[in-house]
Amino acid sequence: MSSNPHSSAPSPRASHSNILRSRRNRTALGGALLVVALPVLAACSAGTDPQVYQIKPDSGMATAGYMWISNVWVVTDSNTGNAEVIGQLANTNPDQGSSLQLTSVTVNGNPMNVQAAAASNVAPGVQVAGDDVTIPGMRSVQFGQQGQPMLLATGPGVVAGQNAQVVYSFSDGSKATVTAQVQPNAGLWAAYNPNGPATATALPTIEPGSATPLVSPGIPTASTPATATGSASANVTVSGTPNPSSSL
């Protein structure tokens, strides 16, 4: 029986063509799915800079070389117009013999004066001489805390509820600018005294040999000088660029 030349049965060539076409369609579909999946995968794997690391605390922070600056706020007295800058400066250099000196601090362009605490509780090796503060490697200073120096300015023109630019300059020529919130010395900030230690309210005594209290970002603590004697290391955890996490 002869085959019908008009039969609907596919020829070997047609079947091969259909198979290729089907494979091309599957390949195209797979490519489209891959294109759709790439943004999702990229969002799930953000490399070394995921969005969670972009979350910033309310307090000001910055880095300058090995110096890590954090928990910076400006506290002002609305009656006198005076201001105090609080915050932590940590030298993250693993070489404890490599000291850095804070040579000046300004708030909105106005110079701050360093007021040493009457009874110092600074970390070993930290020195306060005039307006200069020397910080050895793996040590920190917590301006405004008990037994720590204070940064004071007379009438710098800061306004509670606004931001102020705090500029730190160091002996190696580096600078760091921090945008800090300005708070009134009332409520949570009542223990800070922008007018200096002469009129400060007495706070509980720190026992000799006790460590400098740690500062958590965004949580204000008391700033007036303590009446204790002696010194102790400040144990502070520092992380972020340009240096890996260090325990001070």
C-alpha positions as a Markdown table, in Angstrom:
| # | Residue | x | y | z |
|---|---|---|---|---|
| 1 | Met | 0.0 | 0.0 | 0.0 |
| 2 | Ser | 1.5 | 3.3 | -1.1 |
| 3 | Ser | 1.7 | 6.2 | 1.4 |
| 4 | Asn | -0.4 | 9.3 | 0.9 |
| 5 | Pro | 1.8 | 12.3 | 0.0 |
| 6 | His | -0.8 | 14.6 | 1.6 |
| 7 | Ser | -0.9 | 12.6 | 4.8 |
| 8 | Ser | -0.9 | 14.8 | 8.0 |
| 9 | Ala | 1.8 | 12.6 | 9.6 |
| 10 | Pro | 4.9 | 14.7 | 10.2 |
| 11 | Ser | 8.0 | 14.0 | 8.2 |
| 12 | Pro | 11.3 | 13.2 | 9.9 |
| 13 | Arg | 12.5 | 16.7 | 8.9 |
| 14 | Ala | 9.4 | 18.4 | 10.4 |
| 15 | Ser | 9.7 | 16.3 | 13.6 |
| 16 | His | 13.4 | 17.4 | 14.0 |
| 17 | Ser | 12.4 | 21.0 | 13.4 |
| 18 | Asn | 9.7 | 20.8 | 16.1 |
| 19 | Ile | 12.1 | 19.3 | 18.6 |
| 20 | Leu | 14.6 | 22.1 | 18.0 |
| 21 | Arg | 11.8 | 24.7 | 18.3 |
| 22 | Ser | 10.7 | 23.2 | 21.5 |
| 23 | Arg | 14.2 | 23.2 | 22.9 |
| 24 | Arg | 14.6 | 26.9 | 21.9 |
| 25 | Asn | 11.4 | 27.8 | 23.6 |
| 26 | Arg | 12.5 | 26.0 | 26.8 |
| 27 | Thr | 15.9 | 27.7 | 26.6 |
| 28 | Ala | 14.3 | 31.2 | 26.2 |
| 29 | Leu | 11.9 | 30.5 | 29.1 |
| 30 | Gly | 14.8 | 29.4 | 31.3 |
| 31 | Gly | 16.7 | 32.6 | 30.4 |
| 32 | Ala | 13.7 | 34.7 | 31.2 |
| 33 | Leu | 13.3 | 33.1 | 34.5 |
| 34 | Leu | 17.0 | 33.6 | 35.2 |
| 35 | Val | 16.7 | 37.3 | 34.4 |
| 36 | Val | 13.7 | 37.6 | 36.8 |
| 37 | Ala | 15.6 | 35.6 | 39.5 |
| 38 | Leu | 18.8 | 37.7 | 39.4 |
| 39 | Pro | 17.4 | 40.8 | 41.1 |
| 40 | Val | 15.9 | 38.5 | 43.8 |
| 41 | Leu | 19.2 | 36.8 | 44.4 |
| 42 | Ala | 21.0 | 40.1 | 44.3 |
| 43 | Ala | 18.6 | 41.4 | 47.0 |
| 44 | Cys | 19.2 | 38.3 | 49.1 |
| 45 | Ser | 23.0 | 38.4 | 48.7 |
| 46 | Ala | 24.2 | 42.0 | 49.0 |
| 47 | Gly | 27.9 | 41.2 | 49.3 |
| 48 | Thr | 29.8 | 42.9 | 52.0 |
| 49 | Asp | 27.5 | 45.9 | 52.2 |
| 50 | Pro | 23.9 | 44.7 | 52.9 |
| 51 | Gln | 21.2 | 47.2 | 53.6 |
| 52 | Val | 21.0 | 46.2 | 57.3 |
| 53 | Tyr | 24.5 | 47.7 | 57.7 |
| 54 | Gln | 23.2 | 51.1 | 56.5 |
| 55 | Ile | 21.0 | 51.5 | 59.5 |
| 56 | Lys | 22.4 | 54.5 | 61.5 |
| 57 | Pro | 21.8 | 55.3 | 65.1 |
| 58 | Asp | 20.4 | 58.7 | 66.1 |
| 59 | Ser | 23.7 | 59.7 | 67.7 |
| 60 | Gly | 26.5 | 61.1 | 65.6 |
| 61 | Met | 29.4 | 58.9 | 64.5 |
| 62 | Ala | 32.4 | 59.0 | 62.2 |
| 63 | Thr | 35.9 | 57.7 | 61.7 |
| 64 | Ala | 39.2 | 59.4 | 61.1 |
| 65 | Gly | 42.0 | 56.9 | 60.4 |
| 66 | Tyr | 42.3 | 54.7 | 63.5 |
| 67 | Met | 40.1 | 57.0 | 65.5 |
| 68 | Trp | 36.5 | 55.8 | 66.0 |
| 69 | Ile | 34.0 | 58.5 | 67.1 |
| 70 | Ser | 30.6 | 57.5 | 68.3 |
| 71 | Asn | 27.5 | 58.4 | 70.4 |
| 72 | Val | 28.0 | 62.1 | 69.8 |
| 73 | Trp | 25.4 | 64.6 | 71.1 |
| 74 | Val | 25.4 | 68.3 | 71.8 |
| 75 | Val | 23.6 | 69.3 | 75.0 |
| 76 | Thr | 22.7 | 73.0 | 75.5 |
| 77 | Asp | 21.4 | 75.2 | 78.3 |
| 78 | Ser | 18.7 | 77.4 | 76.8 |
| 79 | Asn | 19.2 | 80.0 | 79.6 |
| 80 | Thr | 22.9 | 80.5 | 79.1 |
| 81 | Gly | 23.4 | 79.4 | 75.5 |
| 82 | Asn | 26.4 | 77.3 | 76.5 |
| 83 | Ala | 26.9 | 73.8 | 75.1 |
| 84 | Glu | 28.6 | 70.5 | 75.9 |
| 85 | Val | 29.6 | 67.9 | 73.4 |
| 86 | Ile | 29.5 | 64.4 | 74.7 |
| 87 | Gly | 30.6 | 61.2 | 73.0 |
| 88 | Gln | 33.3 | 58.5 | 72.8 |
| 89 | Leu | 36.7 | 58.7 | 71.0 |
| 90 | Ala | 38.4 | 55.3 | 70.6 |
| 91 | Asn | 41.9 | 54.8 | 69.2 |
| 92 | Thr | 41.5 | 51.4 | 67.4 |
| 93 | Asn | 45.2 | 51.1 | 66.6 |
| 94 | Pro | 46.3 | 47.6 | 67.9 |
| 95 | Asp | 49.7 | 49.1 | 68.8 |
| 96 | Gln | 49.2 | 50.6 | 72.2 |
| 97 | Gly | 52.3 | 52.6 | 71.8 |
| 98 | Ser | 50.8 | 54.5 | 68.8 |
| 99 | Ser | 49.0 | 57.4 | 70.5 |
| 100 | Leu | 46.8 | 59.9 | 68.7 |
| 101 | Gln | 46.2 | 63.4 | 70.1 |
| 102 | Leu | 42.9 | 65.3 | 69.8 |
| 103 | Thr | 44.1 | 68.8 | 69.1 |
| 104 | Ser | 40.8 | 70.7 | 68.7 |
| 105 | Val | 37.0 | 70.3 | 68.6 |
| 106 | Thr | 34.6 | 72.9 | 67.1 |
| 107 | Val | 30.8 | 73.0 | 67.1 |
| 108 | Asn | 29.3 | 75.0 | 64.3 |
| 109 | Gly | 32.8 | 76.6 | 63.9 |
| 110 | Asn | 33.0 | 77.6 | 67.5 |
| 111 | Pro | 36.0 | 76.2 | 69.5 |
| 112 | Met | 35.3 | 73.8 | 72.4 |
| 113 | Asn | 37.4 | 73.9 | 75.6 |
| 114 | Val | 38.5 | 70.7 | 77.3 |
| 115 | Gln | 37.7 | 70.6 | 81.0 |
| 116 | Ala | 39.6 | 67.9 | 82.8 |
| 117 | Ala | 37.7 | 66.0 | 85.6 |
| 118 | Ala | 38.7 | 66.9 | 89.1 |
| 119 | Ala | 38.9 | 63.2 | 90.0 |
| 120 | Ser | 40.1 | 61.4 | 86.8 |
| 121 | Asn | 38.8 | 58.0 | 85.8 |
| 122 | Val | 40.4 | 57.9 | 82.4 |
| 123 | Ala | 42.0 | 54.9 | 80.9 |
| 124 | Pro | 45.7 | 54.2 | 81.5 |
| 125 | Gly | 47.9 | 56.3 | 79.3 |
| 126 | Val | 45.2 | 58.9 | 78.4 |
| 127 | Gln | 46.5 | 62.4 | 79.1 |
| 128 | Val | 44.7 | 65.7 | 79.2 |
| 129 | Ala | 46.9 | 68.8 | 78.8 |
| 130 | Gly | 45.1 | 72.0 | 78.2 |
| 131 | Asp | 42.8 | 71.5 | 75.2 |
| 132 | Asp | 44.8 | 68.5 | 74.0 |
| 133 | Val | 43.8 | 64.9 | 74.8 |
| 134 | Thr | 46.3 | 62.1 | 74.0 |
| 135 | Ile | 44.7 | 58.6 | 73.5 |
| 136 | Pro | 47.0 | 55.6 | 73.2 |
| 137 | Gly | 46.2 | 52.6 | 70.9 |
| 138 | Met | 43.4 | 50.4 | 72.2 |
| 139 | Arg | 42.2 | 53.1 | 74.6 |
| 140 | Ser | 39.2 | 55.5 | 74.6 |
| 141 | Val | 37.9 | 58.7 | 76.1 |
| 142 | Gln | 34.2 | 59.2 | 76.9 |
| 143 | Phe | 33.6 | 62.9 | 77.0 |
| 144 | Gly | 31.0 | 63.9 | 79.5 |
| 145 | Gln | 31.0 | 60.7 | 81.5 |
| 146 | Gln | 31.9 | 60.5 | 85.2 |
| 147 | Gly | 35.6 | 61.0 | 85.8 |
| 148 | Gln | 36.1 | 61.8 | 82.1 |
| 149 | Pro | 37.0 | 65.2 | 80.5 |
| 150 | Met | 34.3 | 67.5 | 79.3 |
| 151 | Leu | 34.0 | 69.5 | 76.0 |
| 152 | Leu | 32.5 | 72.9 | 76.7 |
| 153 | Ala | 31.7 | 76.0 | 74.6 |
| 154 | Thr | 30.4 | 79.4 | 75.6 |
| 155 | Gly | 27.4 | 80.6 | 73.5 |
| 156 | Pro | 28.1 | 78.6 | 70.3 |
| 157 | Gly | 24.6 | 79.4 | 69.0 |
| 158 | Val | 23.2 | 75.9 | 68.9 |
| 159 | Val | 19.5 | 75.3 | 69.2 |
| 160 | Ala | 17.8 | 72.4 | 70.9 |
| 161 | Gly | 16.0 | 70.3 | 68.3 |
| 162 | Gln | 18.4 | 71.1 | 65.5 |
| 163 | Asn | 21.6 | 69.6 | 64.3 |
| 164 | Ala | 25.1 | 70.9 | 64.8 |
| 165 | Gln | 28.4 | 70.2 | 63.0 |
| 166 | Val | 31.1 | 68.9 | 65.4 |
| 167 | Val | 34.6 | 68.8 | 63.8 |
| 168 | Tyr | 37.4 | 66.8 | 65.5 |
| 169 | Ser | 41.0 | 67.4 | 64.5 |
| 170 | Phe | 43.9 | 65.1 | 65.3 |
| 171 | Ser | 47.7 | 65.3 | 65.5 |
| 172 | Asp | 48.2 | 63.2 | 62.4 |
| 173 | Gly | 46.4 | 65.8 | 60.3 |
| 174 | Ser | 43.1 | 63.9 | 60.0 |
| 175 | Lys | 39.7 | 65.4 | 60.7 |
| 176 | Ala | 36.2 | 64.0 | 61.2 |
| 177 | Thr | 32.9 | 65.9 | 60.9 |
| 178 | Val | 29.9 | 64.6 | 62.9 |
| 179 | Thr | 26.4 | 65.8 | 62.5 |
| 180 | Ala | 25.0 | 65.7 | 66.0 |
| 181 | Gln | 21.6 | 66.3 | 67.4 |
| 182 | Val | 21.2 | 69.2 | 69.9 |
| 183 | Gln | 19.3 | 68.3 | 73.1 |
| 184 | Pro | 18.3 | 70.6 | 76.0 |
| 185 | Asn | 19.8 | 69.8 | 79.4 |
| 186 | Ala | 16.5 | 68.6 | 80.7 |
| 187 | Gly | 14.6 | 65.3 | 81.1 |
| 188 | Leu | 17.0 | 62.5 | 79.9 |
| 189 | Trp | 19.7 | 65.1 | 79.5 |
| 190 | Ala | 19.3 | 66.9 | 82.8 |
| 191 | Ala | 22.5 | 65.3 | 84.3 |
| 192 | Tyr | 24.7 | 67.0 | 81.7 |
| 193 | Asn | 25.9 | 70.5 | 82.4 |
| 194 | Pro | 26.9 | 72.7 | 79.5 |
| 195 | Asn | 27.9 | 75.4 | 82.0 |
| 196 | Gly | 30.8 | 73.4 | 83.4 |
| 197 | Pro | 31.5 | 71.3 | 86.5 |
| 198 | Ala | 31.4 | 74.3 | 88.9 |
| 199 | Thr | 27.6 | 74.2 | 89.0 |
| 200 | Ala | 27.2 | 70.5 | 88.4 |
| 201 | Thr | 25.0 | 68.3 | 90.5 |
| 202 | Ala | 26.9 | 65.7 | 92.5 |
| 203 | Leu | 26.5 | 62.2 | 91.3 |
| 204 | Pro | 27.2 | 58.8 | 93.1 |
| 205 | Thr | 30.8 | 58.2 | 93.8 |
| 206 | Ile | 32.7 | 55.7 | 91.6 |
| 207 | Glu | 34.8 | 53.3 | 93.6 |
| 208 | Pro | 38.5 | 53.4 | 92.9 |
| 209 | Gly | 39.5 | 50.8 | 90.3 |
| 210 | Ser | 36.1 | 50.5 | 88.7 |
| 211 | Ala | 36.0 | 50.6 | 84.9 |
| 212 | Thr | 34.8 | 53.5 | 82.9 |
| 213 | Pro | 31.1 | 52.9 | 82.1 |
| 214 | Leu | 30.4 | 51.8 | 78.5 |
| 215 | Val | 28.2 | 54.0 | 76.3 |
| 216 | Ser | 25.4 | 52.5 | 74.2 |
| 217 | Pro | 24.4 | 54.6 | 71.1 |
| 218 | Gly | 21.4 | 56.7 | 71.8 |
| 219 | Ile | 21.3 | 56.2 | 75.5 |
| 220 | Pro | 22.4 | 59.3 | 77.5 |
| 221 | Thr | 24.3 | 58.9 | 80.8 |
| 222 | Ala | 25.5 | 61.3 | 83.4 |
| 223 | Ser | 28.3 | 63.7 | 82.6 |
| 224 | Thr | 29.4 | 65.4 | 85.9 |
| 225 | Pro | 32.8 | 64.5 | 87.4 |
| 226 | Ala | 33.1 | 61.8 | 90.0 |
| 227 | Thr | 34.8 | 62.1 | 93.3 |
| 228 | Ala | 36.7 | 58.9 | 93.1 |
| 229 | Thr | 40.5 | 58.5 | 92.7 |
| 230 | Gly | 42.5 | 56.1 | 90.6 |
| 231 | Ser | 42.1 | 55.0 | 87.1 |
| 232 | Ala | 41.0 | 52.0 | 85.1 |
| 233 | Ser | 40.9 | 50.7 | 81.6 |
| 234 | Ala | 37.9 | 51.5 | 79.5 |
| 235 | Asn | 36.6 | 48.3 | 77.9 |
| 236 | Val | 34.9 | 49.4 | 74.7 |
| 237 | Thr | 33.9 | 47.4 | 71.7 |
| 238 | Val | 34.6 | 49.2 | 68.4 |
| 239 | Ser | 33.6 | 48.0 | 65.0 |
| 240 | Gly | 33.4 | 49.3 | 61.4 |
| 241 | Thr | 35.8 | 50.6 | 58.9 |
| 242 | Pro | 38.6 | 51.4 | 58.5 |
| 243 | Asn | 39.7 | 48.7 | 61.0 |
| 244 | Pro | 38.2 | 45.4 | 62.1 |
| 245 | Ser | 36.4 | 45.1 | 65.4 |
| 246 | Ser | 38.6 | 45.8 | 68.4 |
| 247 | Ser | 38.0 | 45.4 | 72.1 |
| 248 | Leu | 39.4 | 48.5 | 73.9 |
